[in-house]
Amino acid sequence: MIAFLTSTPSGAYRREESSPLPVNSANGLLDRLRACWPQDARILTIAADPDAHRINDSIETWYYSLFPLSGLSFSEVRTCDSRDEGAVNDLWRYNVVILSGGHVPTQNAFFHRIGLREALQSFDGILISISAGTMNCADTVYAQPEMDGESNDPDYCRYLQGLGLTERMILPHYQAVCNDLLDGRRLFEDITYEDSYGHEFFALPDGSYLLLEDGKETICGECILIRDGRAEQICSDGETLRLR
């Protein structure tokens, strides 16, 4: 498997676009996808919220614009949500699997319900993850509080078992959310930094991604490493960093 763990493959979080955009060419993402993309790819997209059927359908429609604009041909797009949970049993039929963005704990529960962690062990195609999908790729997922009340809820679980594709705990859309407030506190300085003691979080802005290929992990683009209450930039836009 070759995996592209992104914040978003196209456009930017919280920025409305007037027309569909192709896959982002920044940091070699589009070039790398074109180099490994099969002719007339069969795509399976796995939802973040299995019951959000209207949203899931609109995301599927978005792919019908995204890939042709990017010069990436496909013959099928199928969505795995509560209407078609059995799609995960047909993983062998697909060249490309896409993990959608959304609410991390909701998606994590769905992934467990359909047995995605186990199913992906034999998948040998291209995996593209988006936002929450990227966060849930970790073996141990840091479910950064996101919705009102989550940071103050003693029953909210911040660490979950993920898909086990990487040990890296990724925080997406850093450029858009780094100054957010949640429950009257700063999301990063007052919440995430405190959670980082004994952990490492890799914050990626849109346009950056983690590439998993041949057992190697490479950061492509800007990355902020947060650990033990501190943040430092470890990679810049246009650069790559091989992780140990």
C-alpha positions in Angstrom: 0.0 0.0 0.0 1.0 3.6 -0.6 -0.8 6.1 1.6 -1.2 9.8 1.4 -2.3 11.2 4.8 -3.6 14.7 4.0 -5.5 17.5 5.7 -7.3 17.9 2.4 -6.3 16.9 -1.1 -7.9 19.9 -2.7 -8.7 23.5 -1.7 -8.4 24.7 1.9 -10.4 24.1 5.1 -13.0 26.8 5.8 -12.4 28.6 2.5 -15.3 28.5 0.1 -14.3 27.9 -3.5 -16.4 29.2 -6.4 -15.7 26.2 -8.6 -14.2 22.7 -8.2 -10.4 22.5 -7.8 -8.0 19.7 -8.8 -5.8 17.9 -6.4 -3.3 20.2 -4.8 0.0 20.2 -6.6 1.9 21.6 -3.6 4.6 19.4 -2.1 4.4 16.9 -5.0 1.0 15.5 -4.0 -0.5 15.5 -7.5 2.7 14.3 -9.2 3.0 11.4 -6.8 -0.6 10.4 -7.2 -0.3 10.5 -11.0 2.9 8.3 -10.8 1.0 5.5 -9.1 -2.6 6.0 -10.2 -4.0 3.1 -12.3 -6.0 3.6 -15.4 -9.7 3.7 -14.7 -9.3 3.3 -11.0 -12.0 1.8 -8.9 -12.5 4.0 -5.8 -14.1 3.1 -2.5 -14.7 6.1 -0.2 -15.4 5.3 3.5 -17.6 7.8 5.3 -16.9 9.6 8.6 -20.5 9.6 9.7 -22.2 6.5 8.4 -25.7 8.0 8.8 -25.0 11.4 7.1 -26.3 10.1 3.8 -26.8 13.5 2.1 -23.3 14.7 3.0 -21.8 11.4 1.9 -23.6 11.6 -1.4 -22.3 15.2 -1.9 -18.8 14.1 -1.2 -19.1 11.3 -3.7 -20.3 13.8 -6.3 -17.3 16.0 -5.5 -14.9 13.2 -6.5 -16.6 13.1 -9.9 -15.1 16.6 -10.4 -11.9 16.3 -8.4 -10.3 13.4 -10.2 -11.0 14.3 -13.9 -9.7 17.9 -13.2 -6.5 16.3 -11.9 -6.0 14.0 -14.9 -6.8 10.9 -12.8 -9.2 8.5 -14.5 -11.6 6.3 -12.7 -14.4 3.8 -13.6 -16.3 3.6 -10.3 -16.9 5.4 -7.0 -18.6 3.6 -4.3 -19.4 4.9 -0.8 -19.3 2.8 2.3 -21.7 4.1 4.9 -24.7 2.6 6.9 -26.4 1.9 3.6 -23.6 -0.3 2.3 -21.4 -1.4 5.2 -20.6 -4.6 3.4 -18.5 -2.7 0.9 -15.5 -3.1 3.2 -15.7 -6.9 2.5 -15.0 -6.1 -1.2 -11.9 -4.1 -0.5 -9.9 -6.4 -2.9 -12.0 -5.0 -5.8 -10.7 -1.4 -5.4 -7.5 0.3 -6.4 -8.1 3.4 -4.3 -9.6 3.8 -0.8 -10.5 7.2 0.5 -11.1 7.9 4.2 -13.3 10.9 4.5 -13.1 13.9 6.9 -15.5 14.5 9.8 -15.8 14.0 13.5 -13.0 11.7 14.7 -14.8 9.7 17.4 -17.8 9.1 15.1 -15.6 7.9 12.3 -13.5 5.8 14.6 -16.5 4.0 16.0 -17.7 3.3 12.4 -14.2 2.0 11.4 -14.3 -0.5 14.3 -17.9 -1.5 13.5 -17.0 -2.5 9.9 -13.6 -4.0 10.8 -11.6 -1.6 8.6 -8.3 -2.0 10.6 -8.3 -5.8 9.8 -9.5 -5.3 6.2 -6.7 -2.9 5.3 -4.0 -5.3 6.3 -4.3 -7.1 3.0 -5.0 -3.9 0.9 -2.3 -3.3 -1.7 -3.6 -0.2 -3.5 -3.6 3.6 -2.9 -5.0 5.0 0.3 -5.9 8.7 0.6 -7.0 10.0 4.0 -8.6 13.4 4.7 -8.6 15.3 8.0 -10.4 13.0 10.5 -9.6 10.0 8.3 -5.9 10.9 8.6 -6.1 11.2 12.4 -7.8 7.8 12.6 -4.9 6.2 10.6 -2.7 6.3 13.7 -2.3 3.2 15.9 -3.2 5.4 18.9 -5.4 8.3 17.8 -5.4 11.6 19.6 -9.0 12.7 19.2 -8.3 16.4 19.7 -11.5 18.0 21.2 -13.4 19.7 18.5 -17.1 20.2 19.4 -18.4 22.4 22.2 -18.2 20.7 25.5 -15.8 18.0 24.5 -12.8 19.6 26.2 -14.7 19.8 29.6 -16.4 16.4 29.4 -14.7 13.9 31.8 -16.2 11.1 29.7 -14.8 12.3 26.4 -12.0 9.9 25.4 -9.1 11.7 23.8 -7.1 8.5 22.9 -8.6 5.8 20.7 -7.4 2.8 18.9 -7.0 3.6 15.2 -6.2 1.8 12.0 -2.5 1.2 12.9 -1.1 2.5 9.6 1.4 4.8 11.5 2.5 5.7 15.0 2.2 9.4 14.1 -0.6 11.4 15.7 -1.5 14.0 13.1 -3.5 17.2 13.6 -4.8 18.6 10.2 -5.7 22.1 9.0 -3.2 23.7 11.3 -3.2 27.0 9.5 -7.0 27.3 9.9 -7.5 26.0 13.5 -4.3 27.1 15.3 -6.0 30.1 16.8 -9.4 28.5 17.5 -11.1 28.8 20.9 -13.1 25.9 22.4 -15.1 26.0 25.6 -13.5 29.4 26.5 -9.9 28.2 26.1 -7.3 28.3 23.3 -7.5 25.0 21.4 -3.8 24.6 21.1 -2.1 26.5 23.9 -4.5 25.6 26.6 -5.8 22.2 25.5 -3.6 20.4 23.0 -0.2 21.6 24.5 -1.3 20.2 27.8 -2.2 16.9 26.2 1.2 16.7 24.5 3.2 15.8 27.6 4.5 12.3 26.9 3.2 12.5 23.3 4.1 13.8 19.9 1.5 15.5 17.7 2.4 16.4 14.0 0.3 19.4 13.0 0.0 19.8 9.2 -1.5 22.8 7.4 -3.5 22.2 4.2 -1.1 21.3 1.4 1.2 19.2 3.6 0.8 15.4 4.1 2.5 12.3 5.4 3.6 9.8 2.8 3.7 6.1 3.7 5.5 4.0 1.2 7.6 0.8 1.4 7.7 1.0 5.2 9.0 4.5 5.1 7.3 7.7 6.4 8.0 11.1 4.9 6.6 14.4 5.8 6.0 16.5 2.6 5.6 20.2 3.3 5.3 22.3 6.4 4.9 20.4 9.8 4.8 21.6 13.4 5.8 19.1 16.0 4.0 19.6 19.3 5.4 17.7 22.3 5.8 18.3 26.1 3.9 21.6 25.9 6.0 23.1 23.1 5.8 23.6 19.3 8.6 23.7 16.8 8.6 23.7 13.0 10.4 20.6 11.8 9.7 20.9 8.0 9.0 23.7 5.6 6.7 24.1 2.6 8.5 22.6 -0.4 10.7 20.3 1.7 10.5 16.7 2.8 11.6 15.0 6.0 12.1 11.3 6.4 10.9 10.1 9.8 12.6 7.4 11.8 
